[in-house]
């Protein structure tokens, strides 16, 4: 027959083996925090990437404009440009 001490030991052993609702709730909270951090990191990266791509577009237009000016100068000076 089980004594009260045996029952207490079984209950304590069960707490160590099986997660309780509180354990699962704390895990859920930790996962939410981790996901929030990940979401923030991705958002920061996307913001930086967007700014970089916009700078590249502006730089590309600037290079195209300079190239057109160089061609105009070469044409006026009679110089043939070779690529």
ChimeraX attribute file (.defattr): number of C-alpha atoms within 10 A of each C-alpha:
attribute: neighborCount
match mode: 1-to-1
recipient: residues
	/A:1	4
	/A:2	6
	/A:3	8
	/A:4	9
	/A:5	9
	/A:6	11
	/A:7	11
	/A:8	11
	/A:9	12
	/A:10	11
	/A:11	11
	/A:12	11
	/A:13	11
	/A:14	12
	/A:15	11
	/A:16	9
	/A:17	8
	/A:18	9
	/A:19	10
	/A:20	12
	/A:21	9
	/A:22	9
	/A:23	11
	/A:24	11
	/A:25	11
	/A:26	12
	/A:27	12
	/A:28	12
	/A:29	12
	/A:30	12
	/A:31	12
	/A:32	12
	/A:33	12
	/A:34	12
	/A:35	12
	/A:36	12
	/A:37	12
	/A:38	12
	/A:39	12
	/A:40	12
	/A:41	12
	/A:42	12
	/A:43	12
	/A:44	12
	/A:45	12
	/A:46	12
	/A:47	11
	/A:48	12
	/A:49	12
	/A:50	12
	/A:51	11
	/A:52	12
	/A:53	11
	/A:54	12
	/A:55	12
	/A:56	12
	/A:57	11
	/A:58	12
	/A:59	12
	/A:60	12
	/A:61	12
	/A:62	12
	/A:63	12
	/A:64	12
	/A:65	12
	/A:66	12
	/A:67	12
	/A:68	12
	/A:69	12
	/A:70	13
	/A:71	15
	/A:72	12
	/A:73	12
	/A:74	13
	/A:75	12
	/A:76	9
	/A:77	9
	/A:78	9
	/A:79	10
	/A:80	9
	/A:81	9
	/A:82	4
	/A:83	3
